[in-house]
Amino acid sequence: MKVVIDTNVVVSAALVDQGLPAAFLELPANRIIRMFVSPAVLAEYDTVLRRPRLSLNPATVASTSSS
């Protein structure tokens, strides 16, 4: 199955490492689904995850936005 994961799901998974969004992001990591993204979507993930109000560790941003 091919999917494009919404930015809100990526942000939720980055903020809370347990729960449905984080579990959903494990699916492409475990090759259960194939995640498809365009350069524009990757840029959106990166931009949103770097927002100061989220206070995410830069390493978390790098690993999450490159999923």
MOPAC internal coordinates of N, CA, C and O (Angstrom, degrees):
PM7 1SCF
backbone

  N    0.0000 0     0.00 0     0.00 0    0    0    0
  C    1.4391 1     0.00 0     0.00 0    1    0    0
  C    1.5271 1   108.68 1     0.00 0    2    1    0
  O    1.2310 1   120.58 1   -41.70 1    3    2    1
  N    1.3097 1   116.50 1   138.30 1    3    2    1
  C    1.4616 1   122.40 1   178.02 1    5    3    2
  C    1.5261 1   109.24 1  -104.74 1    6    5    3
  O    1.2310 1   120.43 1   -44.98 1    7    6    5
  N    1.3319 1   116.79 1   135.02 1    7    6    5
  C    1.4622 1   120.56 1   179.79 1    9    7    6
  C    1.5225 1   110.61 1  -140.15 1   10    9    7
  O    1.2310 1   121.34 1   -26.72 1   11   10    9
  N    1.3195 1   115.05 1   153.28 1   11   10    9
  C    1.4622 1   122.84 1   168.07 1   13   11   10
  C    1.5205 1   104.78 1  -114.38 1   14   13   11
  O    1.2310 1   120.46 1   -56.80 1   15   14   13
  N    1.3075 1   116.73 1   123.20 1   15   14   13
  C    1.4612 1   120.98 1  -175.18 1   17   15   14
  C    1.5220 1   109.65 1   -91.46 1   18   17   15
  O    1.2310 1   121.38 1   -53.48 1   19   18   17
  N    1.3142 1   114.97 1   126.52 1   19   18   17
  C    1.4584 1   122.36 1  -179.81 1   21   19   18
  C    1.5284 1   110.92 1   -60.82 1   22   21   19
  O    1.2310 1   121.10 1   -34.13 1   23   22   21
  N    1.3092 1   115.50 1   145.87 1   23   22   21
  C    1.4618 1   121.17 1  -179.40 1   25   23   22
  C    1.5267 1   111.85 1   -57.50 1   26   25   23
  O    1.2310 1   119.87 1   143.40 1   27   26   25
  N    1.3231 1   117.86 1   -36.60 1   27   26   25
  C    1.4683 1   120.36 1   179.47 1   29   27   26
  C    1.5258 1   112.05 1   -61.18 1   30   29   27
  O    1.2310 1   120.21 1   144.64 1   31   30   29
  N    1.3043 1   117.20 1   -35.36 1   31   30   29
  C    1.4668 1   121.21 1   178.15 1   33   31   30
  C    1.5273 1   109.62 1   -68.39 1   34   33   31
  O    1.2310 1   120.36 1   137.50 1   35   34   33
  N    1.3145 1   116.92 1   -42.50 1   35   34   33
  C    1.4707 1   121.14 1   178.86 1   37   35   34
  C    1.5252 1   110.29 1   -62.79 1   38   37   35
  O    1.2310 1   120.35 1   135.47 1   39   38   37
  N    1.3287 1   116.93 1   -44.53 1   39   38   37
  C    1.4743 1   120.76 1   179.82 1   41   39   38
  C    1.5233 1   110.07 1   -64.43 1   42   41   39
  O    1.2310 1   119.98 1   134.36 1   43   42   41
  N    1.3138 1   117.65 1   -45.64 1   43   42   41
  C    1.4671 1   120.33 1   179.12 1   45   43   42
  C    1.5199 1   111.51 1   -59.45 1   46   45   43
  O    1.2310 1   120.33 1   138.50 1   47   46   45
  N    1.3204 1   116.97 1   -41.50 1   47   46   45
  C    1.4650 1   120.84 1   178.78 1   49   47   46
  C    1.5210 1   111.12 1   -65.95 1   50   49   47
  O    1.2310 1   120.08 1   144.35 1   51   50   49
  N    1.3311 1   117.45 1   -35.65 1   51   50   49
  C    1.4628 1   120.42 1   178.83 1   53   51   50
  C    1.5282 1   111.46 1   -70.10 1   54   53   51
  O    1.2310 1   120.34 1   147.75 1   55   54   53
  N    1.3249 1   116.96 1   -32.25 1   55   54   53
  C    1.4658 1   120.93 1  -177.97 1   57   55   54
  C    1.5237 1   112.81 1   -81.03 1   58   57   55
  O    1.2310 1   120.45 1   145.08 1   59   58   57
  N    1.3267 1   116.74 1   -34.92 1   59   58   57
  C    1.4692 1   121.65 1  -177.27 1   61   59   58
  C    1.5244 1   107.46 1  -130.73 1   62   61   59
  O    1.2310 1   120.99 1   -68.08 1   63   62   61
  N    1.3321 1   115.71 1   111.92 1   63   62   61
  C    1.4685 1   118.83 1  -174.77 1   65   63   62
  C    1.5223 1   114.07 1   -78.20 1   66   65   63
  O    1.2310 1   120.19 1  -179.06 1   67   66   65
  N    1.3145 1   117.25 1     0.94 1   67   66   65
  C    1.4535 1   121.34 1   174.41 1   69   67   66
  C    1.5230 1   106.78 1  -125.16 1   70   69   67
  O    1.2310 1   120.07 1   -25.87 1   71   70   69
  N    1.2853 1   117.46 1   154.13 1   71   70   69
  C    1.4537 1   121.10 1  -179.68 1   73   71   70
  C    1.5111 1   111.40 1   117.28 1   74   73   71
  O    1.2310 1   121.49 1    -1.26 1   75   74   73
  N    1.3220 1   114.75 1   178.74 1   75   74   73
  C    1.4507 1   120.93 1  -173.97 1   77   75   74
  C    1.5292 1   113.91 1   -62.83 1   78   77   75
  O    1.2310 1   118.52 1   133.58 1   79   78   77
  N    1.3484 1   120.43 1   -46.42 1   79   78   77
  C    1.4690 1   118.49 1   178.96 1   81   79   78
  C    1.5300 1   112.99 1   -59.79 1   82   81   79
  O    1.2310 1   120.23 1   136.78 1   83   82   81
  N    1.3094 1   117.17 1   -43.22 1   83   82   81
  C    1.4653 1   120.27 1   179.00 1   85   83   82
  C    1.5314 1   110.68 1   -65.36 1   86   85   83
  O    1.2310 1   120.39 1   139.39 1   87   86   85
  N    1.3152 1   116.86 1   -40.61 1   87   86   85
  C    1.4638 1   120.39 1   177.66 1   89   87   86
  C    1.5233 1   110.69 1   -64.44 1   90   89   87
  O    1.2310 1   120.66 1   141.64 1   91   90   89
  N    1.3303 1   116.34 1   -38.36 1   91   90   89
  C    1.4568 1   119.85 1   179.16 1   93   91   90
  C    1.5256 1   111.11 1   -63.88 1   94   93   91
  O    1.2310 1   120.00 1   141.59 1   95   94   93
  N    1.3350 1   117.61 1   -38.41 1   95   94   93
  C    1.4633 1   120.26 1   179.09 1   97   95   94
  C    1.5219 1   112.56 1   -69.94 1   98   97   95
  O    1.2310 1   120.13 1   164.46 1   99   98   97
  N    1.3153 1   117.36 1   -15.54 1   99   98   97
  C    1.4610 1   120.37 1   174.74 1  101   99   98
  C    1.5317 1   111.55 1   -73.33 1  102  101   99
  O    1.2310 1   120.20 1   156.19 1  103  102  101
  N    1.3134 1   117.23 1   -23.81 1  103  102  101
  C    1.4677 1   120.23 1  -177.75 1  105  103  102
  C    1.5244 1   112.54 1   -59.70 1  106  105  103
  O    1.2310 1   118.91 1   129.27 1  107  106  105
  N    1.3456 1   119.68 1   -50.73 1  107  106  105
  C    1.4719 1   117.15 1   176.86 1  109  107  106
  C    1.5312 1   112.03 1   -68.17 1  110  109  107
  O    1.2310 1   120.31 1   147.49 1  111  110  109
  N    1.3213 1   117.01 1   -32.51 1  111  110  109
  C    1.4621 1   119.83 1   178.76 1  113  111  110
  C    1.5236 1   110.93 1   -62.94 1  114  113  111
  O    1.2310 1   120.72 1   147.33 1  115  114  113
  N    1.3251 1   116.24 1   -32.67 1  115  114  113
  C    1.4677 1   121.51 1   179.64 1  117  115  114
  C    1.5291 1   112.17 1   -96.75 1  118  117  115
  O    1.2310 1   120.55 1  -168.91 1  119  118  117
  N    1.3273 1   116.55 1    11.09 1  119  118  117
  C    1.4735 1   123.43 1   177.26 1  121  119  118
  C    1.5265 1   113.33 1    60.10 1  122  121  119
  O    1.2310 1   120.64 1  -147.75 1  123  122  121
  N    1.3158 1   116.38 1    32.25 1  123  122  121
  C    1.4540 1   120.74 1   176.18 1  125  123  122
  C    1.5274 1   109.85 1   -85.67 1  126  125  123
  O    1.2310 1   120.84 1   144.28 1  127  126  125
  N    1.3179 1   115.99 1   -35.72 1  127  126  125
  C    1.4568 1   122.31 1   173.44 1  129  127  126
  C    1.5207 1   108.11 1  -129.54 1  130  129  127
  O    1.2310 1   120.72 1   -18.05 1  131  130  129
  N    1.3143 1   116.23 1   161.95 1  131  130  129
  C    1.4632 1   121.25 1   176.79 1  133  131  130
  C    1.5192 1   107.94 1  -106.05 1  134  133  131
  O    1.2310 1   120.69 1   -57.91 1  135  134  133
  N    1.3133 1   116.28 1   122.09 1  135  134  133
  C    1.4582 1   122.29 1  -179.77 1  137  135  134
  C    1.5217 1   109.07 1   -92.40 1  138  137  135
  O    1.2310 1   120.81 1   -52.88 1  139  138  137
  N    1.3191 1   116.05 1   127.12 1  139  138  137
  C    1.4526 1   121.31 1   178.76 1  141  139  138
  C    1.5178 1   109.25 1  -115.53 1  142  141  139
  O    1.2310 1   120.90 1   -47.24 1  143  142  141
  N    1.3209 1   115.87 1   132.76 1  143  142  141
  C    1.4631 1   120.90 1   177.18 1  145  143  142
  C    1.5241 1   109.15 1  -140.96 1  146  145  143
  O    1.2310 1   121.63 1   -28.29 1  147  146  145
  N    1.3050 1   114.49 1   151.71 1  147  146  145
  C    1.4590 1   120.45 1   175.04 1  149  147  146
  C    1.5297 1   107.75 1   -97.20 1  150  149  147
  O    1.2310 1   120.05 1   -13.78 1  151  150  149
  N    1.3090 1   117.50 1   166.22 1  151  150  149
  C    1.4673 1   119.29 1   174.89 1  153  151  150
  C    1.5363 1   111.76 1   -56.79 1  154  153  151
  O    1.2310 1   120.40 1   144.98 1  155  154  153
  N    1.3222 1   116.84 1   -35.02 1  155  154  153
  C    1.4689 1   120.16 1   179.30 1  157  155  154
  C    1.5260 1   111.45 1   -66.19 1  158  157  155
  O    1.2310 1   120.18 1   139.47 1  159  158  157
  N    1.3290 1   117.27 1   -40.53 1  159  158  157
  C    1.4704 1   120.68 1   178.65 1  161  159  158
  C    1.5248 1   109.92 1   -67.71 1  162  161  159
  O    1.2310 1   119.65 1   137.68 1  163  162  161
  N    1.3214 1   118.27 1   -42.32 1  163  162  161
  C    1.4661 1   120.83 1   176.37 1  165  163  162
  C    1.5227 1   110.99 1   -59.64 1  166  165  163
  O    1.2310 1   120.43 1   138.99 1  167  166  165
  N    1.3176 1   116.77 1   -41.01 1  167  166  165
  C    1.4630 1   120.67 1   178.02 1  169  167  166
  C    1.5268 1   110.58 1   -64.10 1  170  169  167
  O    1.2310 1   120.49 1   141.08 1  171  170  169
  N    1.3307 1   116.67 1   -38.92 1  171  170  169
  C    1.4676 1   119.96 1   177.66 1  173  171  170
  C    1.5268 1   110.53 1   -64.44 1  174  173  171
  O    1.2310 1   119.99 1   133.94 1  175  174  173
  N    1.3332 1   117.62 1   -46.06 1  175  174  173
  C    1.4703 1   120.39 1   176.57 1  177  175  174
  C    1.5279 1   109.71 1   -52.99 1  178  177  175
  O    1.2310 1   120.88 1   129.19 1  179  178  177
  N    1.3220 1   115.93 1   -50.81 1  179  178  177
  C    1.4618 1   121.45 1  -176.37 1  181  179  178
  C    1.5231 1   111.60 1   -62.08 1  182  181  179
  O    1.2310 1   120.14 1   133.67 1  183  182  181
  N    1.3268 1   117.34 1   -46.33 1  183  182  181
  C    1.4637 1   121.49 1  -178.88 1  185  183  182
  C    1.5190 1   111.51 1   -61.70 1  186  185  183
  O    1.2310 1   120.54 1   132.79 1  187  186  185
  N    1.3156 1   116.57 1   -47.21 1  187  186  185
  C    1.4627 1   120.61 1  -177.62 1  189  187  186
  C    1.5253 1   110.45 1   -67.22 1  190  189  187
  O    1.2310 1   120.10 1   136.81 1  191  190  189
  N    1.3226 1   117.41 1   -43.19 1  191  190  189
  C    1.4636 1   120.21 1  -178.46 1  193  191  190
  C    1.5312 1   112.57 1   -66.15 1  194  193  191
  O    1.2310 1   119.88 1   157.22 1  195  194  193
  N    1.3163 1   117.84 1   -22.78 1  195  194  193
  C    1.4665 1   121.04 1   179.23 1  197  195  194
  C    1.5286 1   113.76 1   -88.70 1  198  197  195
  O    1.2310 1   119.79 1  -178.29 1  199  198  197
  N    1.3124 1   118.01 1     1.71 1  199  198  197
  C    1.4659 1   120.28 1   178.99 1  201  199  198
  C    1.5259 1   109.37 1   -61.14 1  202  201  199
  O    1.2310 1   120.84 1   -48.76 1  203  202  201
  N    1.3354 1   116.00 1   131.24 1  203  202  201
  C    1.4727 1   119.68 1  -176.91 1  205  203  202
  C    1.5222 1   113.92 1   -56.75 1  206  205  203
  O    1.2310 1   119.46 1   146.03 1  207  206  205
  N    1.3098 1   118.63 1   -33.97 1  207  206  205
  C    1.4690 1   120.02 1  -177.61 1  209  207  206
  C    1.5214 1   113.10 1   -66.28 1  210  209  207
  O    1.2310 1   119.94 1   161.40 1  211  210  209
  N    1.3319 1   117.71 1   -18.60 1  211  210  209
  C    1.4614 1   120.44 1   177.45 1  213  211  210
  C    1.5273 1   111.76 1   -80.91 1  214  213  211
  O    1.2310 1   120.36 1   155.63 1  215  214  213
  N    1.3279 1   116.92 1   -24.37 1  215  214  213
  C    1.4715 1   122.67 1   177.23 1  217  215  214
  C    1.5295 1   112.74 1    51.66 1  218  217  215
  O    1.2310 1   120.46 1  -135.26 1  219  218  217
  N    1.3164 1   116.72 1    44.74 1  219  218  217
  C    1.4587 1   120.23 1   179.61 1  221  219  218
  C    1.5244 1   111.00 1   -88.38 1  222  221  219
  O    1.2310 1   121.16 1   -33.19 1  223  222  221
  N    1.3001 1   115.38 1   146.81 1  223  222  221
  C    1.4508 1   122.36 1   174.86 1  225  223  222
  C    1.5313 1   108.38 1   -64.11 1  226  225  223
  O    1.2310 1   119.12 1   -45.63 1  227  226  225
  N    1.3393 1   119.29 1   134.37 1  227  226  225
  C    1.4655 1   120.93 1   179.54 1  229  227  226
  C    1.5369 1   113.59 1   -54.39 1  230  229  227
  O    1.2310 1   119.88 1   146.75 1  231  230  229
  N    1.3161 1   117.84 1   -33.25 1  231  230  229
  C    1.4692 1   120.41 1   177.80 1  233  231  230
  C    1.5276 1   110.53 1   -66.96 1  234  233  231
  O    1.2310 1   120.39 1   143.48 1  235  234  233
  N    1.3289 1   116.87 1   -36.52 1  235  234  233
  C    1.4664 1   121.30 1   176.95 1  237  235  234
  C    1.5208 1   109.75 1   -64.97 1  238  237  235
  O    1.2310 1   120.73 1   137.65 1  239  238  237
  N    1.3213 1   116.21 1   -42.35 1  239  238  237
  C    1.4618 1   121.14 1   179.66 1  241  239  238
  C    1.5281 1   109.34 1   -62.49 1  242  241  239
  O    1.2310 1   120.39 1   134.02 1  243  242  241
  N    1.3068 1   116.86 1   -45.98 1  243  242  241
  C    1.4738 1   121.04 1  -178.65 1  245  243  242
  C    1.5187 1   110.97 1   -61.79 1  246  245  243
  O    1.2310 1   119.98 1   135.68 1  247  246  245
  N    1.3174 1   117.63 1   -44.32 1  247  246  245
  C    1.4582 1   119.45 1  -178.17 1  249  247  246
  C    1.5165 1   112.67 1   -74.35 1  250  249  247
  O    1.2310 1   119.79 1   145.70 1  251  250  249
  N    1.3134 1   118.01 1   -34.30 1  251  250  249
  C    1.4568 1   120.81 1  -178.69 1  253  251  250
  C    1.5185 1   111.81 1   -75.68 1  254  253  251
  O    1.2310 1   120.23 1   138.08 1  255  254  253
  N    1.3186 1   117.16 1   -41.92 1  255  254  253
  C    1.4600 1   118.70 1  -176.68 1  257  255  254
  C    1.5175 1   111.94 1   -76.15 1  258  257  255
  O    1.2310 1   119.97 1   168.24 1  259  258  257
  N    1.3244 1   117.65 1   -11.76 1  259  258  257
  C    1.4663 1   119.56 1   176.94 1  261  259  258
  C    1.5218 1   112.68 1  -102.00 1  262  261  259
  O    1.2310 1   120.05 1  -174.00 1  263  262  261
  N    1.3450 1   117.51 1     6.00 1  263  262  261
  C    1.4726 1   121.48 1  -178.21 1  265  263  262
  C    1.4591 1   114.18 1   -55.67 1  266  265  263
  O    1.2310 1   120.10 1   180.00 1  267  266  265

